[in-house]
Amino acid sequence: MAPDLPAARLATRLAFLVAGFGIACWAPLVPFAKQRLGVDDGVLGLLLLCIGLGSVIAMGVTGAVSARYGSKPFIVAGGSGLAVVLPLLTLVNTPLMLGMALLAFGAFLGSLDVAMNIHAVDVERVEGRPLMSGFHALFSVGGFVGSTAMTFLLSLHIGTLASTLPCAALMLAAIAAARSRLIVSTHASDGPLFALPRGIVLVLAGLAAITFLVEGALLDWSALLITGAGLVSAAQGGLGYIFFSIAMTAGRFGGDALTARIGDRAMMLWGGLLAAGGFVVLLSAPNAALAMGGFVLIGLGASNVVPVLFRRAGTQRAMPPTLAVAAITTTGYAGHLAGPAGVGFIARAAGLPTAFWVLAALLCLVPACARLVTRRPGPDRS
């Protein structure tokens, strides 16, 4: 039976929405968790690493097992698990218990992340037109809605547990609505459950790591960059990342139509050049307005690079597509985690502006590799 394509698109959008919504709901709860446990910043930092550890482990497992059983069960389990664990994060009262809960939270998030991208590749392939940018835009929307909803509920002083319950209910309802609309992955087979990234997948994964690294660095360091340069006051330091996020979300909403018109290669070439140029504008800006323009250029340029990388992972033939998607997701997530630390290391040695120039140089690899990663796949060597 042919899949119901409108229903499959809706289900994929709901999965991306739940993923962004779920992780964003946790962020406003961090100060409450720190106060409840009575831990210092060092211990809290170690606890937060449990999310990353759980995600990375689950990403590898999900990619491997999805190659045989498809992505649908992992979307349902990952999204449902994320909703169930969220309220538990407000109840645990020891560092060990919170660490275990965060490990599970990260595992469900990582599993959902890989599975929804595999499903997005399948839906896009069946439809025969670009859809990936729009799917990723819904993750950004989910993040905005989740953080806003949780902040609003907490501001009503109804308690952390009571604040998480309606959010968890919304996530469960969305996954329930998506479940019957998810398609059975056509990649499911009796092939290997694990394969090391190789060939073009290594390039795709490296470019994903760079793009996510840039996003993570902007999140943690952009405020210090523009306040340190005297462009804005400390209270306005977050404006840069806000402009970047809005531009990235807007770029993804329009990315599918643009990609259909100009193609993946041109999207990577001009998107990479625009993002790198945005860094030049930002680092050369004599005033705040021009600096904000730089953030907008970075967001618009980078917005559709990752969707192209996932799409190419689904069409390459160097290894099973499900394993390729898992590799890109894992390396991208690792880049997001490693970015802030790498920027800090370079900033300590040569200054924060120099670290941002390094980010601009790394982004230049995106247009440089555009032809390589978008050429027609060769014979199947898997």
C-alpha positions in Angstrom: 0.0 0.0 0.0 1.4 3.4 -1.0 2.0 5.7 2.0 -0.4 8.6 2.7 2.1 11.4 1.9 0.3 14.3 3.5 -0.1 12.3 6.7 3.5 11.2 6.6 4.6 14.8 6.2 2.5 15.8 9.2 3.8 13.0 11.3 7.4 14.0 10.5 6.7 17.6 11.4 5.2 16.5 14.7 8.2 14.5 15.5 10.6 17.4 14.9 8.3 19.7 16.9 8.3 17.3 19.9 12.1 17.0 19.9 12.6 20.8 19.9 9.8 21.3 22.4 11.0 18.6 24.8 14.6 19.8 25.1 13.5 23.4 25.4 11.2 22.6 28.3 14.1 21.3 30.3 16.3 24.5 30.0 14.1 26.7 32.3 14.1 23.9 34.9 17.9 23.9 35.4 18.0 26.6 38.1 15.3 24.8 40.0 17.2 21.5 39.9 20.4 23.2 41.1 18.5 24.8 44.0 16.7 21.6 44.9 19.8 19.5 45.0 22.1 22.1 46.5 25.0 21.5 44.2 27.6 23.9 42.9 28.2 24.8 39.2 30.9 22.1 38.8 28.6 19.3 39.8 25.7 20.7 37.8 27.9 20.8 34.7 28.8 17.1 35.2 25.1 16.3 35.6 24.2 18.2 32.4 26.8 16.2 30.5 24.6 13.1 31.1 22.2 14.4 28.5 24.9 14.5 25.9 26.3 11.1 27.0 22.8 9.5 26.8 22.1 11.1 23.4 25.4 9.9 21.8 24.9 6.4 23.0 21.3 6.2 21.8 22.1 7.8 18.4 24.5 5.0 17.5 22.1 2.3 18.7 19.1 3.8 17.0 20.9 4.2 13.7 22.1 0.6 13.8 18.8 -1.0 14.8 16.7 1.2 12.5 18.6 -0.3 9.5 16.7 -3.5 10.2 13.4 -2.5 11.9 12.7 1.0 10.5 12.4 4.4 12.2 8.8 4.3 13.3 9.1 2.4 16.6 12.0 4.7 17.7 10.1 7.9 16.9 7.2 6.6 19.0 9.4 5.3 21.9 11.7 8.4 21.8 9.0 11.0 21.8 6.9 9.2 24.5 9.9 8.6 26.7 10.9 12.2 26.4 7.4 13.2 27.7 7.4 10.7 30.5 10.9 11.6 31.8 10.3 15.4 31.7 8.2 15.5 34.9 10.5 13.0 36.6 13.3 15.6 36.3 11.4 17.8 38.8 11.0 15.0 41.4 14.5 13.5 41.8 16.3 14.9 44.8 19.8 13.4 44.7 22.6 14.1 42.2 22.8 10.4 41.3 19.1 10.1 40.6 19.1 13.3 38.5 22.1 12.0 36.6 20.3 8.8 35.8 17.1 10.7 34.8 19.1 13.1 32.5 20.9 10.1 31.0 17.5 8.6 30.1 16.2 12.0 28.9 19.2 12.4 26.6 18.8 8.8 25.3 15.2 9.3 24.4 16.1 12.6 22.7 19.0 11.1 20.8 16.9 8.2 19.6 14.1 10.5 18.5 16.6 12.8 16.7 18.1 10.0 14.6 14.8 8.3 13.9 13.0 11.4 12.8 15.8 12.4 10.4 15.7 8.9 8.9 12.0 9.2 8.5 12.4 12.6 7.0 14.8 11.2 4.4 12.3 8.5 3.6 9.4 10.9 3.2 11.4 13.3 1.1 12.6 10.5 -1.2 9.1 9.2 -1.8 7.7 12.7 -2.5 10.6 13.4 -4.8 11.0 17.1 -3.7 12.9 19.0 -1.0 11.2 18.9 2.4 14.1 18.6 4.9 14.5 22.3 5.6 10.8 22.7 6.6 11.1 19.7 8.9 14.1 21.2 10.6 12.4 24.5 10.9 9.7 22.8 13.1 12.5 21.8 15.5 13.3 25.5 16.0 9.7 26.3 16.4 9.3 23.6 19.0 12.3 25.0 20.9 10.8 28.5 20.9 7.3 27.3 22.0 8.7 24.9 24.6 10.9 27.5 26.3 8.1 30.1 26.2 5.5 27.8 27.5 7.6 26.5 30.4 8.8 29.9 31.3 5.2 31.2 31.4 4.0 28.3 33.5 6.8 28.7 36.0 6.1 32.4 36.2 2.6 31.5 37.5 4.3 29.9 40.6 2.4 26.7 40.3 5.4 24.5 40.9 7.9 22.7 38.6 6.0 19.4 38.5 2.7 21.0 37.7 4.4 23.1 35.0 5.8 20.0 33.3 2.6 18.0 33.2 0.7 19.9 30.6 3.8 20.1 28.4 4.3 16.3 28.7 0.7 15.8 27.8 1.0 17.9 24.7 4.1 15.9 23.7 2.3 12.6 24.2 -0.7 13.8 22.2 1.5 14.9 19.3 3.3 11.5 19.2 -0.1 9.7 19.4 -1.3 11.8 16.5 1.9 11.0 14.5 2.0 7.3 15.3 -0.6 6.0 12.8 0.7 8.4 10.1 4.4 7.3 10.2 5.5 5.3 7.2 7.3 2.0 7.5 10.9 2.7 6.5 11.9 1.3 3.1 15.5 1.0 4.4 14.6 -1.8 6.8 16.5 -4.9 5.8 18.6 -7.8 7.1 21.8 -5.9 6.5 24.5 -5.2 9.1 23.5 -3.5 12.3 26.7 -1.5 12.4 29.2 0.0 9.9 31.9 2.5 10.4 31.4 5.8 8.5 33.3 5.7 5.3 33.7 7.5 1.9 31.5 10.5 1.3 29.7 9.9 4.7 32.9 11.0 6.4 32.8 14.3 4.5 29.1 14.8 5.2 29.6 14.1 8.9 32.6 16.5 9.1 30.6 19.3 7.5 27.7 18.6 9.9 30.1 18.8 12.9 31.4 22.2 11.6 27.9 23.6 11.1 26.7 22.5 14.6 30.0 23.6 16.1 29.3 27.1 14.8 25.8 27.1 16.2 27.0 25.9 19.6 29.8 28.5 19.7 27.3 31.3 18.8 25.0 30.2 21.6 27.7 30.4 24.3 30.1 33.0 23.1 28.4 35.5 20.8 27.2 37.7 23.8 30.7 37.9 25.1 32.0 38.8 21.7 29.7 41.8 21.0 29.7 43.0 24.6 33.5 42.7 24.8 33.8 44.8 21.6 31.6 47.5 23.2 28.8 47.1 20.6 26.0 46.5 23.1 25.6 46.5 26.8 25.7 43.4 28.9 21.9 43.4 29.2 21.6 43.3 25.4 24.2 40.6 24.9 21.7 38.0 23.9 20.4 40.0 20.9 22.9 38.5 18.5 21.8 34.9 19.1 18.2 36.0 18.9 18.8 37.5 15.4 20.7 34.4 14.4 17.9 32.1 15.5 15.2 34.1 13.8 17.1 34.2 10.6 17.9 30.5 10.7 14.2 29.5 11.3 13.0 31.9 8.5 15.7 30.5 6.2 14.5 26.9 6.8 10.9 27.8 6.2 11.8 29.1 2.8 14.6 26.6 2.2 12.7 23.8 0.5 11.2 26.0 -2.2 14.6 27.7 -2.8 16.4 24.3 -2.9 13.9 23.0 -5.4 14.7 26.0 -7.6 18.5 26.1 -7.4 19.5 22.6 -6.2 21.6 21.2 -3.4 24.9 22.2 -4.8 24.0 25.9 -5.2 22.4 25.9 -1.8 25.6 24.6 -0.1 27.8 26.9 -2.1 25.9 30.2 -1.6 24.7 29.3 1.9 28.3 28.5 3.0 29.6 31.7 1.4 26.8 33.8 3.0 27.4 32.4 6.4 31.2 32.9 6.2 30.5 36.4 4.9 28.3 37.0 7.9 31.2 36.3 10.2 33.3 38.9 8.3 30.5 41.5 8.7 30.2 40.6 12.4 33.9 40.8 13.2 34.4 44.0 11.2 31.2 45.8 12.4 31.8 49.3 13.9 28.3 49.4 15.4 25.6 47.2 16.8 23.2 47.4 13.8 25.9 46.1 11.4 26.8 43.4 13.9 23.2 42.2 14.0 23.2 42.1 10.2 26.2 39.8 10.4 24.2 37.4 12.7 21.3 37.5 10.3 23.6 36.6 7.4 25.1 33.7 9.4 21.7 32.4 10.2 20.3 32.6 6.7 23.5 31.1 5.2 23.7 28.2 7.6 20.0 27.4 7.8 19.8 25.0 4.9 23.3 23.4 5.0 22.4 20.7 7.5 19.1 19.7 5.7 21.1 19.2 2.5 23.7 17.1 4.3 20.9 14.8 5.7 19.3 14.6 2.2 22.7 13.6 0.7 23.2 11.0 3.4 19.9 9.4 2.3 21.0 9.1 -1.4 24.7 8.1 -1.0 25.7 4.5 -1.6 28.9 4.2 0.4 26.9 2.7 3.4 23.4 2.0 4.5 21.4 5.3 4.6 20.2 4.8 8.2 23.7 4.4 9.5 24.8 7.4 7.5 22.1 9.5 9.0 23.0 8.3 12.5 26.7 9.2 11.9 25.8 12.7 10.7 23.5 13.2 13.7 26.0 12.0 16.2 29.0 14.0 14.8 26.8 17.1 14.5 25.7 16.7 18.1 29.3 16.2 19.2 30.3 19.3 17.3 27.6 21.3 19.1 29.0 20.1 22.4 32.7 20.6 21.5 32.2 24.0 19.9 32.1 26.1 23.0 35.1 24.4 24.6 37.1 24.7 21.4 36.3 28.4 21.1 37.2 28.9 24.7 40.6 27.2 24.2 41.4 29.4 21.2 40.1 32.5 22.9 42.4 32.0 25.9 45.4 31.7 23.6 44.7 34.3 21.0 41.5 36.2 21.9 37.8 35.7 21.2 37.8 37.5 17.8 40.5 35.2 16.6 38.4 32.2 17.7 35.5 33.6 15.6 37.7 34.1 12.6 38.6 30.4 12.9 34.9 29.6 12.8 34.6 31.6 9.6 37.5 29.7 8.1 35.9 26.4 9.0 32.6 27.4 7.4 34.5 28.0 4.1 34.8 24.2 3.9 31.1 24.0 3.2 31.2 25.8 -0.2 34.5 24.2 -0.9 33.0 20.7 -0.6 29.7 21.6 -2.3 30.6 19.9 -5.6 32.0 16.8 -3.8 29.0 16.0 -1.6 26.3 16.7 -4.2 27.7 14.8 -7.2 25.7 11.8 -8.4 26.3 8.7 -6.3 28.5 6.0 -7.9 27.8 2.3 -7.8 26.7 0.7 -4.5 29.8 -0.5 -2.6 28.1 -1.3 0.7 
